[in-house]
């Protein structure tokens, strides 16, 4: 994958929206909640706290910090205080691996979470598997993490890219047509999303073209000109974080929103907040959403996040929260920190309602360790009432329905002797 180029400049509204979250994260490396006990349980958290994915990574840490505080108020893990150590991968594979080794070998962490960047998450998994450390990928989506590259010790909270593509592809084809142009980040996540979409589009008799775009690109004019020349019915925007913000701003500035629809998998709340109203358009997936009337505990979690960040809870807040809570739930249930024993127990483990925060009881599928969580398909739009009510869920798809089979994903878990 390509290394990140430079931090993205953001507008004043974005800065105001995220300043409280950034202050809460205190992302000088490492951030530590100091333990009161003599033998704390340590959780290492590696995420790209600087660069184009900074906003979503910081929100994952906000959720993780909140979970840690909540767990400690209830007695910690095995009666021991939980200590959270956060490191910045800087969106670079080598740095992410180095920080992972540091957390395990020098800091002695019991568990690892990370990374938003799928390429880094895959590289981290090689280290955690070698070191026999239980590892949760909170927000890295590429299919191989729980597919062809799956490991006995690695579990994932966010969706595989196939789940998102499967959930929304038919909606995009039915509403807009089967001629698509892809704007895709040139690394593991982007490749995985595009491949999943192309498989479905081809099966339906559609056609496509596209551009692979380096992370950190500022000027999208050449790619958008190519898209216009192809004349698609839908621009599938796979870019993420600051890259998605920049590309969507330029998409509407060039007037392409009048010539084609736009949509795809993730248009996360952090990104919706950062674009003008004109760019709050299209059909997308959300992997968790703060407005779920009647679903237990969602309102309380949303209120807690809003108190910390000043805005509604995001899927990234939930990814961080659910990752940390998973460790505590399974360790306290099994009364051990032994990684193989916990990994076996997590296979098929269902999240309780106060952690799942969504319909049903999503479980970590035994065959590949993917969390079968709901995919929220809907439409982005300018604010309606609440300033963060910029997405309307139209079709919640159960994870089991959205997911490919374990066999199709190619996961064959090899357990340690």
C-alpha positions as CSV (number, residue, x, y, z in Angstrom):
1,X,0.0,0.0,0.0
2,X,1.0,3.6,-0.3
3,X,2.3,5.6,2.6
4,X,0.2,8.7,3.7
5,X,1.4,11.9,2.1
6,X,0.4,14.8,4.4
7,X,-2.3,15.9,6.8
8,X,-5.4,17.3,5.3
9,X,-6.6,20.9,5.8
10,X,-10.2,21.0,7.0
11,X,-12.7,23.8,7.2
12,X,-13.6,25.7,10.4
13,X,-16.9,23.8,10.9
14,X,-15.0,20.5,10.9
15,X,-12.5,21.8,13.4
16,X,-15.2,23.0,15.7
17,X,-17.1,19.7,15.4
18,X,-14.0,17.6,16.2
19,X,-12.1,19.8,18.7
20,X,-13.9,18.3,21.7
21,X,-13.2,14.8,20.5
22,X,-9.5,15.5,19.9
23,X,-9.2,17.0,23.3
24,X,-10.8,14.0,24.8
25,X,-8.4,11.6,23.0
26,X,-5.2,13.5,24.0
27,X,-3.4,11.7,21.2
28,X,0.1,12.4,22.2
29,X,1.6,8.9,22.1
30,X,0.9,7.0,24.2
31,X,-2.3,8.0,26.0
32,X,-2.7,6.2,29.3
33,X,-5.4,5.8,31.8
34,X,-3.3,5.2,34.9
35,X,-4.2,2.1,36.8
36,X,-4.8,2.2,40.6
37,X,-3.9,-1.5,41.0
38,X,-0.4,-3.0,41.0
39,X,-1.1,-5.5,38.1
40,X,-3.2,-3.7,35.5
41,X,-4.7,-5.4,32.5
42,X,-3.2,-3.5,29.6
43,X,-4.9,-2.9,26.2
44,X,-2.8,-1.5,23.3
45,X,-4.6,0.6,20.7
46,X,-2.9,1.4,17.4
47,X,-4.7,3.8,15.0
48,X,-3.7,6.6,12.5
49,X,-4.3,9.6,14.8
50,X,-2.6,11.9,12.3
51,X,-3.3,12.2,8.5
52,X,-6.4,11.8,6.4
53,X,-7.9,9.2,8.7
54,X,-7.3,11.2,11.8
55,X,-10.9,12.2,12.5
56,X,-12.3,8.6,12.4
57,X,-9.3,7.2,14.3
58,X,-9.7,9.8,17.0
59,X,-13.3,8.9,17.4
60,X,-12.5,5.2,17.8
61,X,-10.2,6.2,20.7
62,X,-12.9,8.3,22.2
63,X,-15.1,5.2,22.3
64,X,-12.3,3.0,23.6
65,X,-11.5,5.5,26.4
66,X,-15.1,5.7,27.4
67,X,-15.4,1.8,27.5
68,X,-12.2,1.6,29.6
69,X,-13.6,4.1,32.1
70,X,-17.0,2.2,32.2
71,X,-15.2,-1.2,32.7
72,X,-13.1,0.2,35.5
73,X,-16.1,1.6,37.3
74,X,-17.6,-1.9,37.3
75,X,-14.5,-3.6,38.7
76,X,-12.2,-3.9,35.7
77,X,-11.1,-7.1,34.2
78,X,-10.6,-10.0,36.7
79,X,-10.8,-7.4,39.4
80,X,-7.8,-5.5,38.0
81,X,-7.8,-2.0,36.7
82,X,-7.7,-1.7,32.9
83,X,-5.0,0.5,31.4
84,X,-5.4,1.9,27.8
85,X,-2.2,2.6,25.9
86,X,-2.7,4.4,22.5
87,X,-0.2,4.7,19.7
88,X,-0.3,6.6,16.4
89,X,0.4,4.4,13.4
90,X,0.6,7.6,11.2
91,X,-1.2,5.6,8.5
92,X,2.1,3.8,7.7
93,X,2.5,0.0,7.7
94,X,6.1,0.1,9.1
95,X,5.1,2.4,11.9
96,X,2.0,0.4,12.8
97,X,4.0,-2.8,13.0
98,X,6.7,-1.0,15.1
99,X,4.1,0.4,17.5
100,X,2.5,-3.0,17.8
101,X,5.7,-4.7,18.7
102,X,6.5,-1.9,21.2
103,X,3.2,-2.4,23.0
104,X,3.6,-6.1,23.2
105,X,7.3,-6.5,23.9
106,X,8.1,-3.4,25.9
107,X,4.7,-2.4,27.5
108,X,3.5,-5.9,28.0
109,X,-0.1,-5.4,26.8
110,X,-2.6,-8.3,27.1
111,X,-4.7,-7.3,24.1
112,X,-4.4,-5.2,20.9
113,X,-6.9,-3.2,18.9
114,X,-6.2,-1.7,15.5
115,X,-5.9,-0.4,12.8
116,X,-8.4,1.8,10.8
117,X,-6.0,1.3,7.8
118,X,-6.7,-2.2,6.5
119,X,-3.2,-2.7,5.2
120,X,-1.8,-1.9,8.6
121,X,-4.3,-4.1,10.3
122,X,-3.2,-7.1,8.2
123,X,0.5,-6.4,9.0
124,X,-0.3,-6.0,12.7
125,X,-2.2,-9.3,12.7
126,X,1.0,-11.1,11.6
127,X,2.7,-9.7,14.8
128,X,-0.1,-10.4,17.2
129,X,-0.5,-14.0,15.8
130,X,3.3,-14.6,16.2
131,X,3.1,-13.2,19.8
132,X,-0.1,-15.1,20.7
133,X,-2.0,-11.8,21.6
134,X,-5.7,-11.5,21.2
135,X,-6.4,-8.8,18.5
136,X,-9.5,-7.0,17.6
137,X,-9.7,-5.0,14.4
138,X,-12.1,-2.3,15.2
139,X,-12.3,-0.3,12.0
140,X,-10.2,-1.9,9.2
141,X,-12.6,-3.3,6.6
142,X,-10.8,-5.2,3.9
143,X,-12.2,-8.7,3.3
144,X,-9.0,-10.7,3.8
145,X,-8.7,-9.8,7.5
146,X,-11.5,-12.3,8.3
147,X,-11.1,-14.0,4.9
148,X,-8.0,-15.4,3.2
149,X,-5.7,-13.8,5.8
150,X,-7.7,-14.8,8.9
151,X,-5.9,-15.7,12.1
152,X,-7.1,-17.6,15.2
153,X,-6.4,-14.6,17.4
154,X,-8.0,-11.9,15.2
155,X,-11.6,-10.7,15.5
156,X,-13.3,-7.8,13.7
157,X,-16.0,-5.4,14.9
158,X,-16.6,-3.4,11.7
159,X,-18.0,-5.0,8.6
160,X,-16.0,-6.9,5.9
161,X,-16.2,-4.9,2.7
162,X,-18.3,-7.6,1.1
163,X,-21.0,-7.1,3.8
164,X,-21.3,-3.4,2.8
165,X,-21.2,-4.0,-0.9
166,X,-23.8,-6.8,-0.7
167,X,-26.1,-4.7,1.4
168,X,-26.3,-1.7,-1.0
169,X,-25.4,-2.9,-4.5
170,X,-28.9,-3.9,-5.5
171,X,-30.3,-0.6,-4.2
172,X,-27.8,1.4,-6.3
173,X,-28.6,-0.7,-9.5
174,X,-32.3,-0.5,-9.0
175,X,-32.4,3.2,-8.3
176,X,-29.8,4.5,-10.7
177,X,-28.6,1.9,-13.2
178,X,-25.8,-0.5,-13.9
179,X,-23.1,1.7,-15.5
180,X,-20.7,2.7,-12.7
181,X,-17.4,4.5,-12.3
182,X,-15.2,3.8,-9.3
183,X,-13.2,6.4,-7.4
184,X,-11.1,4.0,-5.3
185,X,-8.2,4.5,-2.8
186,X,-5.1,2.6,-4.0
187,X,-4.6,0.2,-1.0
188,X,-6.1,-2.9,0.5
189,X,-9.5,-1.5,1.6
190,X,-10.2,0.2,-1.7
191,X,-9.2,-2.8,-3.8
192,X,-11.5,-5.0,-1.7
193,X,-14.5,-2.8,-1.9
194,X,-14.2,-2.3,-5.7
195,X,-13.7,-6.1,-6.2
196,X,-16.9,-6.8,-4.2
197,X,-18.9,-4.3,-6.1
198,X,-17.6,-5.4,-9.5
199,X,-18.5,-9.0,-8.8
200,X,-22.1,-8.1,-8.0
201,X,-22.4,-5.6,-10.9
202,X,-21.0,-8.1,-13.5
203,X,-23.4,-10.8,-12.3
204,X,-26.3,-8.3,-12.9
205,X,-25.0,-7.5,-16.4
206,X,-23.6,-4.1,-15.6
207,X,-20.4,-2.3,-16.8
208,X,-17.8,-0.2,-15.0
209,X,-14.5,1.7,-15.2
210,X,-12.6,3.6,-12.6
211,X,-9.5,5.2,-11.1
212,X,-7.2,4.1,-8.4
213,X,-6.3,7.2,-6.4
214,X,-3.3,7.6,-4.0
215,X,-4.1,8.3,-0.4
216,X,-3.7,12.0,0.4
217,X,-4.6,13.2,-3.0
218,X,-5.7,16.9,-3.0
219,X,-6.7,17.5,-6.6
220,X,-9.4,15.1,-8.0
221,X,-10.0,17.0,-11.3
222,X,-8.2,14.5,-13.5
223,X,-10.1,11.6,-12.0
224,X,-13.4,13.4,-12.2
225,X,-12.8,14.3,-15.8
226,X,-12.2,10.6,-16.6
227,X,-15.5,9.8,-14.8
228,X,-17.4,12.4,-16.7
229,X,-16.0,11.0,-20.0
230,X,-17.1,7.5,-19.2
231,X,-20.6,8.8,-18.5
232,X,-21.7,6.6,-15.6
233,X,-25.1,6.5,-14.0
234,X,-23.4,6.2,-10.6
235,X,-20.1,7.4,-9.3
236,X,-19.1,4.8,-6.6
237,X,-17.0,6.9,-4.2
238,X,-14.8,4.5,-2.2
239,X,-12.5,7.2,-0.7
240,X,-12.4,7.5,3.0
241,X,-11.8,10.1,5.7
242,X,-10.3,13.4,4.4
243,X,-10.0,12.0,0.9
244,X,-13.7,11.3,0.7
245,X,-14.4,14.9,1.9
246,X,-12.1,16.4,-0.7
247,X,-13.4,14.2,-3.6
248,X,-17.1,14.9,-2.8
249,X,-16.5,18.6,-2.5
250,X,-14.9,18.7,-5.9
251,X,-17.6,16.4,-7.3
252,X,-20.3,19.0,-6.6
253,X,-18.0,21.9,-7.5
254,X,-17.6,20.5,-11.0
255,X,-21.4,20.0,-11.3
256,X,-21.2,16.3,-11.7
257,X,-24.0,15.8,-9.2
258,X,-26.3,17.1,-11.9
259,X,-25.0,14.4,-14.4
260,X,-24.8,11.3,-12.3
261,X,-25.7,9.8,-9.0
262,X,-23.2,9.2,-6.2
263,X,-23.0,6.5,-3.6
264,X,-21.1,3.5,-2.3
265,X,-20.4,1.9,1.0
266,X,-19.3,4.1,3.9
267,X,-20.1,7.9,4.1
268,X,-19.3,8.2,7.8
269,X,-20.7,10.9,10.0
270,X,-17.3,12.4,10.4
271,X,-17.2,12.9,6.7
272,X,-20.8,14.1,6.3
273,X,-20.1,16.8,8.9
274,X,-17.1,18.0,6.9
275,X,-18.7,18.6,3.5
276,X,-21.2,21.4,2.5
277,X,-24.9,20.7,2.2
278,X,-24.6,20.2,-1.6
279,X,-22.3,17.3,-1.0
280,X,-24.5,15.6,1.5
281,X,-26.1,13.4,-1.1
282,X,-26.3,9.8,-2.3
283,X,-27.0,6.4,-1.1
284,X,-24.5,4.7,1.3
285,X,-24.1,2.3,4.2
286,X,-23.6,3.1,7.8
287,X,-22.2,0.4,10.1
288,X,-23.8,1.9,13.2
289,X,-26.1,4.8,13.5
290,X,-27.0,6.9,16.5
291,X,-30.7,7.3,15.7
292,X,-32.3,3.9,16.4
293,X,-35.6,4.6,18.1
294,X,-36.7,1.8,20.4
295,X,-33.3,0.0,20.4
296,X,-32.2,-0.4,24.0
297,X,-29.2,1.6,25.3
298,X,-28.5,3.5,22.1
299,X,-29.8,6.8,23.4
300,X,-27.7,6.5,26.6
301,X,-24.5,5.8,24.5
302,X,-25.3,8.6,22.2
303,X,-25.8,11.0,25.1
304,X,-22.5,10.0,26.6
305,X,-20.6,10.5,23.4
306,X,-22.3,13.9,22.8
307,X,-21.2,15.0,26.2
308,X,-17.6,14.2,25.3
309,X,-17.5,15.3,21.7
310,X,-20.3,17.8,21.3
311,X,-21.9,15.8,18.5
312,X,-23.9,12.6,18.0
313,X,-22.1,9.3,18.5
314,X,-20.5,7.9,15.4
315,X,-19.9,4.4,14.2
316,X,-16.2,4.9,15.0
317,X,-17.1,5.7,18.6
318,X,-19.0,2.4,18.7
319,X,-16.1,0.5,17.0
320,X,-13.7,1.6,19.8
321,X,-16.3,1.0,22.5
322,X,-17.3,-2.5,21.3
323,X,-13.7,-3.6,20.8
324,X,-12.7,-2.8,24.4
325,X,-15.9,-4.1,25.9
326,X,-15.4,-7.4,24.1
327,X,-12.1,-8.0,25.8
328,X,-13.7,-7.3,29.2
329,X,-16.8,-9.4,28.6
330,X,-15.0,-12.5,27.4
331,X,-12.1,-12.3,30.0
332,X,-14.5,-11.9,32.9
333,X,-16.7,-14.7,31.6
334,X,-13.8,-17.1,31.1
335,X,-11.9,-15.9,34.2
336,X,-8.6,-15.9,32.3
337,X,-6.3,-13.8,30.1
338,X,-5.1,-16.8,28.1
339,X,-5.4,-15.8,24.4
340,X,-6.2,-19.2,22.9
341,X,-8.8,-19.9,25.5
342,X,-10.4,-16.5,25.0
343,X,-10.3,-16.8,21.2
344,X,-12.1,-20.1,21.4
345,X,-14.7,-18.6,23.7
346,X,-15.2,-15.6,21.4
347,X,-16.0,-17.8,18.5
348,X,-19.8,-17.6,18.3
349,X,-19.9,-15.1,21.2
350,X,-22.9,-12.8,21.1
351,X,-22.6,-9.2,22.2
352,X,-25.2,-8.2,24.9
353,X,-27.6,-5.4,24.1
354,X,-25.8,-2.8,26.1
355,X,-22.7,-3.3,23.9
356,X,-24.3,-4.4,20.7
357,X,-26.4,-1.2,20.5
358,X,-28.4,-2.4,17.5
359,X,-31.2,-4.8,16.5
360,X,-30.7,-8.4,17.4
361,X,-27.7,-10.0,19.1
362,X,-24.7,-9.8,16.7
363,X,-22.1,-12.6,17.2
364,X,-18.5,-13.1,16.2
365,X,-19.0,-15.8,13.6
366,X,-17.1,-18.9,14.6
367,X,-15.8,-19.7,11.2
368,X,-14.0,-16.4,10.5
369,X,-14.4,-14.2,13.6
370,X,-16.4,-11.5,11.7
371,X,-19.0,-9.7,13.8
372,X,-22.4,-10.2,12.2
373,X,-23.7,-6.7,12.8
374,X,-26.5,-4.8,11.0
375,X,-25.7,-2.8,7.9
376,X,-27.7,0.4,7.8
377,X,-28.5,1.3,4.1
378,X,-29.8,4.8,3.6
379,X,-29.6,8.3,2.0
380,X,-27.4,11.2,3.0
381,X,-29.0,14.7,3.0
382,X,-28.6,18.2,4.6
383,X,-29.5,18.4,8.3
384,X,-33.1,17.8,9.3
385,X,-33.8,19.2,12.8
386,X,-30.8,17.8,14.7
387,X,-27.5,19.1,13.2
388,X,-26.3,15.5,13.0
389,X,-29.5,14.1,11.4
390,X,-27.9,14.0,8.0
391,X,-28.6,10.3,7.1
392,X,-31.9,8.5,6.9
393,X,-31.8,4.7,7.3
394,X,-34.1,3.1,4.7
395,X,-33.1,-0.6,4.9
396,X,-31.3,-2.2,7.8
397,X,-29.8,-5.4,6.6
398,X,-28.9,-8.2,9.2
399,X,-25.2,-9.1,9.1
400,X,-26.0,-12.8,8.4
401,X,-27.9,-11.7,5.2
402,X,-25.2,-9.2,4.1
403,X,-22.2,-11.4,4.7
404,X,-20.6,-13.9,2.2
405,X,-20.2,-17.4,3.6
406,X,-17.1,-18.4,5.4
407,X,-16.2,-20.7,2.5
408,X,-16.6,-17.9,0.0
409,X,-14.3,-15.6,2.1
410,X,-11.6,-18.2,2.1
411,X,-11.0,-18.3,5.9
412,X,-9.4,-21.5,7.2
413,X,-8.4,-20.9,10.9
414,X,-5.4,-22.8,12.2
415,X,-5.5,-23.0,15.9
416,X,-2.3,-23.3,18.0
417,X,-1.5,-26.7,19.4
